[in-house]
């Protein structure tokens, strides 16, 4: 079983060479954002306002980490259901977002936007939040602290295991023939 080691932010070369079903170990910095942060992003973009972070070329991890236990960097940080962000995703991709990490299927509109904007969607294992927390080397709230666990965190990740669920050509792991 071959794993690709990829650094984030993602290069266009990395995005184009990855295919649906590829196993990847991600390294570098990602941003967290869930439902409420996405709604705020969407509202800001609709009003032509600047986002609190630059999303150009970046990866968003759909996660709301639990509080860090004593002596730990972060609490459990498993993925949330990605389809809840689908109404916001095409606009974020148009604004430069290049990758997303979550769990589950995406809407056909989101798959089309991933293909159109040459982005990528990764999935990771739900229910493995404690294990995935071990892949986080740094965690810092950088925007929307009033949202608590749904605030935007900047995470430094090391060998976060993900699978390419939707590649830049629009191939969708959930739609493969069995």
N, C-alpha and C positions, 0 to 999 in steps of 0.2 A: 504494500500500500504506500504509494508515493504522496508525500506532503510537499506542497509549494510553500516556501517561506517568503512572505511578502511584507514590505514595509509600507506603512501609511504615513503621510498621505499617499494615495495610490497614484502611480504614473499611468498615463494612457496606454503605454506598452504593457504594463501588468494587466490592466483591465481587458485589453484586447486578446492577450494570450490565455487568459483563464476561460475555461469552458464549464458549462453546466455539469455539476457532479464532481468537479475538482475539489480536493481537500486542501485546505490552506491553514497555515499558522500565521496569524497577523501579529505584527510588531510595530510599535510606534504610538502615536496619539490618536484617540478617537474622542468624539463628543457623545454624551448621552442626551437623549431627548425622548420624551413620551408624549402622550396626548395633549396635555395642557401647554407644554413648550411648543409643540407643533402648531397648536391653535394661535399662540402668540406670534410665532414666525409668520404664519399665513396672514394674520391681520396686519402685521408690519409691512409685509411685501405688498399687500393689496393697497396700502396707504403710501407706497413708495418710501417707506422709512428704512433706515439701516438696521440690520439685525445685530444682536449683541455679540455675535461671533461671525467670523467669515466662514461660510460653508463651501466656498469654491475649492473643489478638489478634495474635500473632506469626507469622512465616514461618520455616520451617526449610528450609534448602538441604541436600539429601543430597549431601554432598561431603566428601572427606578431602584437603585441600590438600597439595601437595608442599611441601617446605621452600623458603623464599624464596631465590632467588639473590641474590648481593651487589647491593645497590642497589635491590632490588625489595621491594614490600610483601608479596607472597605468591608462591608458586610456582603451577604449574598447578592450576586448580580447576574441573575439569569435573564434571558430575553423575554420580552412581552410579545403578545400577538401583534404582528406587523400590520395586518389588514386594518387595524384601527387608525393607522396613519395614512391610509390610501387616499383619502380626500385631499390631503395636503401635499402628498409626495410629488405629483407632477410639477407643481409650482416650485418646489425646492430643487428638483432636478434641473429645471429650466434656469434656476438661479446659480447653478454650479455644483450642487451636491453630487458626489461621484460614487458613494457607496453607502449601504445600509446593512445593519446586522439585526436580525430578529428571529422570529419563528413563525412558521405557517405560510400559507398561500397568500398571493397578492392579487388584486383585481386586474382585469384585462387592461384597464386604462393605465394602471401603474406599470404593468409589463410593457405596454407600448411606449410609455415615457422612458423607461429604463433603456429600451432599444433606441429610441429617438435621440436621447442625450448621452448615449454610450456610457452608461453607468453599470453598476453591478449590485446584486442583492445576495447577501450571505445569510445562511441560517446557522444557528448553533443549538445545542441541546437544551430544551426546556427542562426544568426540574433539576438542573445541575448548577444552580447559582452558587453554592458553597465552593464547588470545584472551580468554577469560572473565576471566582474572586481571587483564587491563587494565581491567576494570570495577570492581575492588576498590580503594577509596581508603584503607581502614584494615582491619587484621586483628589481633585480639587473642584469645588463649586465655583463656576465662573459667571453664571447668569441665572436670574430668576430664583434667588434663594428662598423667596416666599413660597415656592412650590414644594419645599421639603424634598422628599425623595425624587420628585419629578423635576427638580431644578436641573439645570444643565451643568454636568460635570465634565471636566477634561480628564480622561483616563490615559495613563501610560500603560500599554498592554505588552505582554511578552508571551509569544506563542499561544495566542488565543485561538483555539481550534474552531474553524468554521468550514462550511461547505458552500460552494457556489450553487445557489438555488435558481437564480436567473442571471444569465450572462448578458453581455453587451449586444449580443445578436438576438436576444429575446427568447432564447431557449429556456424552458421552465421545467425544473425537476419535478414539479407537481403534475405536469401535463404529459409526462413521458408515457408511452405505451408500455404495458407490462408484458 
